[in-house]
Amino acid sequence: MFETLKDEEIIRQLKRAELQEELLGKDNSARKIEDSAEQIFAVLVERHHSAFSRLIGLRYGLDAATCDEIVQDFWLECYTALIRYNPDRPFLSWATTILFRTAEKFLHKRRKEIQLSPQNNFFEQQHAHNEDIEDTVFEKEQIDSMLSAIRKLPKELTLLIELRFFQNKKIEEIVEETGLARSTVFQKLNLAYQKIRTQMEKNNP
């Protein structure tokens, strides 16, 4: 039912469900007629949880379990904040702001416990079959440098890189999800490329 709806329309449905539950006192018979607000919200969670986890990992360099924990906290924050959300605004941009704010709060509280993702293990597995050790080391260093550069981007640029290259979104899809003009998407992606190249040059003088 909700799979083809945009995020903003799903939230409109959610708000209507919450209002109905409030008026009817969450009567069980009412729940049989329409999906509950919690069920509708679960659609958003299923749709975006993995992507948000990857985005947190990309920006902060955290292991998958920590990213998942942060995103779980984010969904609680997000549900609480929905009362202030205007569905006329793009959900993805609004939610990303809360996502990064939640991550910052989480990291502040658990700074001493945070461990960065074991990139070495990942690349060793990916290139175990490669007999050219020098090429393997060079490629790993290049990828590490690129990821480090991406993590230093402003959050809006990080989001665009995530959508374009890690989610393989078309430009038209990015325009629809972020609410940005097509020309703005191109400009910001080009700016992101420039910043990544500049940072990589600093990392590898």
C-alpha positions as CSV (number, residue, x, y, z in Angstrom):
1,M,0.0,0.0,0.0
2,F,2.7,2.5,1.0
3,E,5.5,1.2,-1.2
4,T,4.8,3.6,-4.1
5,L,4.1,6.6,-1.9
6,K,6.7,9.4,-1.4
7,D,8.0,9.8,2.1
8,E,6.1,13.1,2.6
9,E,2.8,11.4,1.7
10,I,3.5,8.5,4.1
11,I,4.0,11.1,6.9
12,R,0.7,12.7,6.0
13,Q,-0.9,9.3,6.4
14,L,0.9,8.8,9.7
15,K,-0.3,12.2,11.0
16,R,-3.9,11.3,10.0
17,A,-3.6,8.0,11.8
18,E,-2.3,9.6,14.9
19,L,-5.2,12.1,14.9
20,Q,-7.7,9.3,14.5
21,E,-6.1,7.2,17.3
22,E,-6.2,10.3,19.6
23,L,-9.9,11.0,18.8
24,L,-10.9,7.3,19.1
25,G,-8.7,6.6,22.1
26,K,-6.7,4.0,20.1
27,D,-9.8,1.8,20.1
28,N,-8.9,-1.7,18.8
29,S,-11.7,-1.7,16.3
30,A,-10.2,1.5,14.7
31,R,-6.9,-0.3,14.3
32,K,-8.6,-2.9,12.2
33,I,-9.9,-0.3,9.8
34,E,-6.7,1.6,9.2
35,D,-3.0,1.1,9.8
36,S,-1.8,2.4,13.1
37,A,0.7,5.3,13.2
38,E,3.4,2.9,14.4
39,Q,2.8,0.6,11.4
40,I,3.0,3.5,9.0
41,F,6.2,4.8,10.6
42,A,7.7,1.3,10.3
43,V,7.5,1.8,6.5
44,L,9.8,4.7,6.7
45,V,12.2,2.8,9.0
46,E,12.4,-0.1,6.6
47,R,12.8,2.2,3.6
48,H,15.7,4.3,5.0
49,H,17.4,2.5,7.9
50,S,20.1,0.8,5.9
51,A,20.9,4.0,3.9
52,F,21.1,6.1,7.0
53,S,23.4,3.6,8.7
54,R,25.7,3.7,5.6
55,L,25.6,7.5,5.7
56,I,26.7,7.6,9.3
57,G,29.5,5.1,8.6
58,L,30.6,7.2,5.7
59,R,30.6,10.5,7.6
60,Y,32.1,9.3,10.9
61,G,34.0,6.1,10.0
62,L,32.2,4.0,12.6
63,D,31.6,0.3,12.6
64,A,28.3,-1.1,11.5
65,A,27.0,-2.0,14.9
66,T,27.6,1.6,16.2
67,C,26.0,3.0,13.1
68,D,23.0,0.9,13.6
69,E,22.7,1.9,17.2
70,I,22.9,5.6,16.3
71,V,20.2,5.2,13.6
72,Q,18.0,3.4,16.2
73,D,18.3,6.5,18.4
74,F,17.6,8.7,15.4
75,W,14.3,7.0,14.7
76,L,13.2,7.7,18.3
77,E,14.2,11.4,17.9
78,C,12.6,11.5,14.4
79,Y,9.2,10.1,15.6
80,T,9.2,12.6,18.5
81,A,10.0,15.5,16.1
82,L,7.4,14.6,13.5
83,I,4.9,16.8,15.2
84,R,7.0,19.8,14.1
85,Y,7.6,18.4,10.6
86,N,5.9,20.1,7.6
87,P,5.4,17.5,4.9
88,D,5.7,20.2,2.3
89,R,9.4,20.1,2.9
90,P,11.5,17.2,1.6
91,F,11.6,14.6,4.3
92,L,15.2,13.4,3.5
93,S,16.8,16.8,4.0
94,W,14.9,17.3,7.3
95,A,15.6,13.8,8.6
96,T,19.3,14.0,7.7
97,T,19.7,17.1,9.9
98,I,18.2,15.2,12.9
99,L,20.3,12.1,11.9
100,F,23.6,14.0,12.2
101,R,22.5,15.8,15.3
102,T,21.7,12.5,16.9
103,A,25.1,11.1,15.9
104,E,26.9,14.1,17.4
105,K,25.0,13.6,20.7
106,F,25.7,9.9,20.7
107,L,29.4,10.4,20.0
108,H,29.7,13.1,22.7
109,K,28.3,10.7,25.3
110,R,30.3,7.7,24.3
111,R,33.5,9.4,23.0
112,K,35.8,7.0,24.9
113,E,34.0,3.9,23.7
114,I,33.9,4.7,20.0
115,Q,36.1,2.5,17.8
116,L,36.5,3.3,14.1
117,S,35.7,0.7,11.5
118,P,38.6,-1.8,10.9
119,Q,39.3,-0.7,7.3
120,N,42.4,-2.9,7.1
121,N,40.4,-6.1,7.5
122,F,37.9,-5.1,4.9
123,F,40.6,-4.3,2.3
124,E,42.6,-7.4,3.1
125,Q,39.5,-9.5,2.4
126,Q,38.8,-7.7,-0.8
127,H,42.3,-8.1,-2.2
128,A,43.4,-11.4,-0.8
129,H,43.5,-12.8,-4.3
130,N,45.7,-10.0,-5.6
131,E,49.3,-11.1,-6.0
132,D,50.6,-7.6,-6.7
133,I,51.2,-6.4,-3.2
134,E,52.3,-2.9,-4.3
135,D,49.2,-2.3,-6.3
136,T,47.0,-3.6,-3.4
137,V,48.6,-1.2,-0.9
138,F,48.4,1.7,-3.3
139,E,44.7,1.1,-4.0
140,K,44.0,0.7,-0.3
141,E,45.7,4.0,0.5
142,Q,43.8,5.8,-2.2
143,I,40.5,4.5,-1.0
144,D,41.3,5.3,2.6
145,S,42.3,8.8,1.5
146,M,39.1,9.2,-0.4
147,L,36.9,8.1,2.6
148,S,38.8,10.4,4.9
149,A,38.2,13.3,2.5
150,I,34.5,12.5,2.3
151,R,34.1,12.4,6.0
152,K,35.4,16.0,6.2
153,L,32.7,17.3,3.7
154,P,29.8,19.4,5.0
155,K,26.8,17.2,5.8
156,E,24.8,18.4,2.8
157,L,27.6,17.4,0.4
158,T,28.1,14.1,2.2
159,L,24.5,13.3,1.6
160,L,24.7,14.0,-2.1
161,I,27.8,11.8,-2.4
162,E,26.0,9.1,-0.5
163,L,22.9,9.3,-2.8
164,R,24.9,9.5,-6.1
165,F,27.6,7.0,-5.6
166,F,26.7,4.7,-2.6
167,Q,23.0,4.4,-3.4
168,N,23.4,4.8,-7.2
169,K,20.7,7.4,-7.4
170,K,20.0,9.2,-10.7
171,I,20.2,13.0,-10.7
172,E,16.4,13.2,-11.1
173,E,15.9,10.9,-8.0
174,I,18.3,13.1,-6.0
175,V,16.3,16.2,-7.1
176,E,13.1,14.6,-5.9
177,E,14.4,13.3,-2.6
178,T,16.3,16.5,-1.6
179,G,14.1,19.2,-3.0
180,L,17.1,20.9,-4.6
181,A,17.0,22.2,-8.1
182,R,18.8,20.1,-10.8
183,S,21.4,22.8,-11.4
184,T,22.0,23.0,-7.6
185,V,22.6,19.3,-7.4
186,F,25.2,19.5,-10.2
187,Q,26.9,22.5,-8.6
188,K,27.1,20.9,-5.2
189,L,28.3,17.6,-6.5
190,N,31.0,19.4,-8.4
191,L,31.9,21.3,-5.3
192,A,32.1,18.0,-3.4
193,Y,34.4,16.5,-6.0
194,Q,36.7,19.5,-5.8
195,K,36.8,19.3,-2.0
196,I,37.5,15.6,-2.1
197,R,40.4,16.0,-4.6
198,T,41.9,18.9,-2.7
199,Q,41.8,16.9,0.6
200,M,43.2,13.8,-1.1
201,E,46.1,15.9,-2.4
202,K,46.7,17.1,1.1
203,N,46.6,13.5,2.5
204,N,49.0,12.3,-0.2
205,P,51.4,15.2,-1.0
